[in-house]
Amino acid sequence: MDDIETSSVRIPKLGLGTWRLTGETCSRIVAQALRLGYRHVDTAAMYDNEAAVGEGIRAASLERADVFVTTKVWQDDIDDGDLQKSAEASLERLGLDHVDLLLVHWPNPRIPLARTVRALCDAKARGLTRAIGVSNFPSALLEEAVALASQPIACNQVEYHPFLTQKSVLTACRKHGMAMSAYVPLARGRVLEDKTLQEIGAARGVSPAQIAIAWAVGQDHVAAIPKTASAARLEENLAGSKIVLSDDEMARISALGSPSGRIVDLDFAPQWDVD
């Protein structure tokens, strides 16, 4: 399982999502994940757990260069000036002098995208982050961000799992040499009940969740950031990321997807792609 090579940074294909992990549990899981071999941790200002994530990173006692840290700026704070302040506050909470990837958490139609992208690029120029990206951007908005940016956009983090197609977004990410990072890659447990994933897993002696992770990271330019509060699941997910599926298995799983399989569709979401 190789890292994703973008024009500005290498992104590990498997990461630990930390949404809804807080306090000592969050710190413990982050430290355990890094000790097991994870090298990518994903957090956000909105998660209210950056301090706990930072504690977990320090507890793992790894070299800073060996841990890829992603955080995100909430949609209310993505204007020029506000975004940089949010990034600085995130660094203070994390206890780091930079993150590896800084994302806009959600687009905000009330704030001109040009100002948001300018702020992102400035944050990178200031050394607050090694790379910049976006999250929850449909393909048209992603193309607009790329056209506005003076620095490479390294990643678009979006919902992606076997039941949701993201053909246009993934095509755009590949076109621009960026990663597409999949959140909720296990579809909040739905993968466990799917017969196709169960059959493929049973034939290999692994779980449907491991098959779903193998499918995600087995795709070019796709990373996955499953969240768990269980040490056993950490190991299971890591093992799943090392499974190499056949072309037939990949195709069977991809056939499960449709545009209507979306789980996260908040009232302020942008107009999604329909493929």
Buried (B, 14 or more C-beta within 10 A) or exposed (E): BEBBEBEBBBBBBBBBBBBEBBEEBBBBBBBBBBEBEBBBBBBBBBBBBBBBBBBBBBBBEBEEEEBBBBBBBBBBBBBBEBBBBBBEBBBEBBEBEBBBBBBBBBBBEEBEBBBBBBBBBBBBEEEBBBBBBBBBBBBBBBBBBBEBBEBBBBBBBBBBBBBBBBBBBBBBBBEBBBBBBBBBBBBEEBBBEBEBBBBBBEEBEBBBBBBBBBBBBBBEBBBBBBBBBEEEBBBBBBBBBEBEBEEEBBEBBEEBBEBEBBEEEEEEEBEBBEE
